[in-house]
Amino acid sequence: METIIKEKWNEGLTKADNSYMKTRRITIDPITRLEGHGKIDILLDEKGEVEHAYYQIPEIRGFETFCLGRPAEEMPQITSRICGVCPTAHHMAATKALDSLYSIEPPPTARKLRELIYNAFMLEDHALHVYVLGGPDFIVGPTADKSKRNILGVIEKVGLETGKRVIDMRRKIRNIINYLGGKVIHPVFGLPGGVSKGLDPADLPEFKETAKEALEFARFTLQVFKDIVLKNDDYVKLITSDAYTHRTYYMGMVDENNRVNFYDGKLRVVDPDGKEFVKFEIKDYLEHIAERVEPWSYVKFNYLKTLGWNGYVEDANTSVYAVAPLARLNASAGMATEESQKAYEEYFKILGAKPVHHTLANHWARVVEMLQAAEKIVELVNDPEITGENIRTLPTAVPKLGVGVVEAPRGTLIHHFETDERGILTKVNLIVATQNNSARIAMSIDKAAKDLIHEGKADDGLLNMIEMAFRAYDPCNGCATHSLPGTVPIVINIYDKQKQLLQSISR
């Protein structure tokens, strides 16, 4: 296996080197407003037209490897260190994998507390993207000066009071996470069969007040999106343009009524026409999802296993699928709460079809999900069981294999653990949201570059519009990178002054 990987790596490198001799290269390094590190290499032909654009993730982590030999109970804490932006997602997926590993169900109060903290996290994280990461492209403008395409530019555009409201709301939501999770960034909340802390009835009034404010904030954010984006014809044309459109499959978690669910349910996949392709239990994910590697990135590329790998193609021939807000709405029959359902119906009505294939529509779908998360918080803090004292069922089964899944803000997140009879990890497999999206992101970057760059002309604003192709997915590259089997290939290329390759050394 190691030999094959090295050969493929060097083969890909040689192709890239040969291509470089014939083309010009535009490199966006680093790419911005995302989690982790990455760059985009755009190869142009002699006429300045795009031959290919590569979305490259040069960092490598290796969590799947260095977790081996550790007690499985440590995984909710270890995996939350993968990312400082989505630690709650990893914490919850790992906790659910422990439930599965020990064949145990948490008591109703524990489950509801998990859902409460998780919906708070979804709302807070989506707000981060809407206002800080993805928002500047629309609130400030995709071709605005780069000094303005940031949170300061957003505040300047929407007003200081709105900026204060966003910061204050995120703080209050994070207080819920901190109260239950023990920490905001690295929670210590989830245990196999339950949670470590309950909700004191004396603190419930504050939770209810925050929940009320959170719902008003979600409504406000939807209105901001309508006013700034949907009322701007140029933005609507950009969202629906061919540069940001792909016909692929879509996957998301749904409840028994095929409604969007962030915490639990089955995984549903629909085809490019919106027809159900498959719906399966998370324990069966290996029957439906496959991974492959490319020589130009440390991110693995997923596809639908039963269809086989058909390349980066669209429509009937594709096996590429997407996750994240756009995919969740496409894969579902609706939302699980009243106001988010109305927003869902308006979303598809205005965009004119289901499924929606416009990548930039992820931003709108994200705001619809903010509404559901806020409504669920209100529902849960008003549930009489939320302050119950029975918050854990102690595990007694001998561990062997456990699989857990949640819908992270960036899409479907799977944790798979196998252990010996003592609960010591012998296998770890993490399939993160950005990895599920990686093939479609690669397609999005390539298509946007080919649509936007002509005659070698690429100013800063245009290059940002290419970055928008990946930014819509809200990728977390730190989460998505994994060690390859065997050793990490190291390649040294030596060029002369004319950029001619003199020697390539690999080991």
HELIX and SHEET records of a PDB file:
HELIX    1   1 GLU A    2  LYS A   22  1                                  21    
HELIX    2   2 PHE A   63  PHE A   66  1                                   4    
HELIX    3   3 ALA A   72  GLU A   74  5                                   3    
HELIX    4   4 MET A   75  ILE A   78  1                                   4    
HELIX    5   5 THR A   79  ILE A   82  5                                   4    
HELIX    6   6 PRO A   87  LEU A  101  1                                  15    
HELIX    7   7 PRO A  108  LEU A  128  1                                  21    
HELIX    8   8 HIS A  129  LEU A  133  3                                   5    
HELIX    9   9 PRO A  136  ILE A  139  1                                   4    
HELIX   10  10 ILE A  151  VAL A  158  1                                   8    
HELIX   11  11 LEU A  160  GLY A  181  1                                  22    
HELIX   12  12 PRO A  201  ASP A  203  5                                   3    
HELIX   13  13 LEU A  204  PHE A  225  1                                  22    
HELIX   14  14 LYS A  226  LEU A  230  3                                   5    
HELIX   15  15 ASP A  233  ILE A  239  1                                   7    
HELIX   16  16 ASP A  242  TYR A  244  5                                   3    
HELIX   17  17 ILE A  282  GLU A  287  5                                   6    
HELIX   18  18 LYS A  305  LEU A  307  5                                   3    
HELIX   19  19 ASP A  315  ASN A  317  5                                   3    
HELIX   20  20 PRO A  325  ALA A  331  1                                   7    
HELIX   21  21 GLU A  338  LEU A  351  1                                  14    
HELIX   22  22 THR A  359  ALA A  361  5                                   3    
HELIX   23  23 ASN A  362  VAL A  381  1                                  20    
HELIX   24  24 PRO A  384  THR A  387  5                                   4    
HELIX   25  25 ALA A  433  LEU A  452  1                                  20    
HELIX   26  26 ASP A  460  ARG A  471  1                                  12    
HELIX   27  27 ASN A  477  ALA A  480  1                                   4    
SHEET    1   A 3 ARG A  24  ILE A  28  0                                        
SHEET    2   A 3 LYS A  39  LEU A  44 -1                                        
SHEET    3   A 3 VAL A  50  GLN A  56 -1                                        
SHEET    1   B 2 GLY A 190  LEU A 191  0                                        
SHEET    2   B 2 GLY A 194  VAL A 195 -1                                        
SHEET    1   C 4 GLU A 276  PHE A 280  0                                        
SHEET    2   C 4 LYS A 266  VAL A 270 -1                                        
SHEET    3   C 4 TYR A 249  VAL A 254 -1                                        
SHEET    4   C 4 TYR A 321  ALA A 322  1                                        
SHEET    1   D 2 ILE A 289  ARG A 292  0                                        
SHEET    2   D 2 PHE A 301  LEU A 304 -1                                        
SHEET    1   E 3 LEU A 401  ALA A 408  0                                        
SHEET    2   E 3 GLY A 411  THR A 419 -1                                        
SHEET    3   E 3 LEU A 425  ILE A 431 -1                                        
SHEET    1   F 2 VAL A 491  TYR A 495  0                                        
SHEET    2   F 2 LEU A 501  SER A 506 -1                                        
END                                                                             
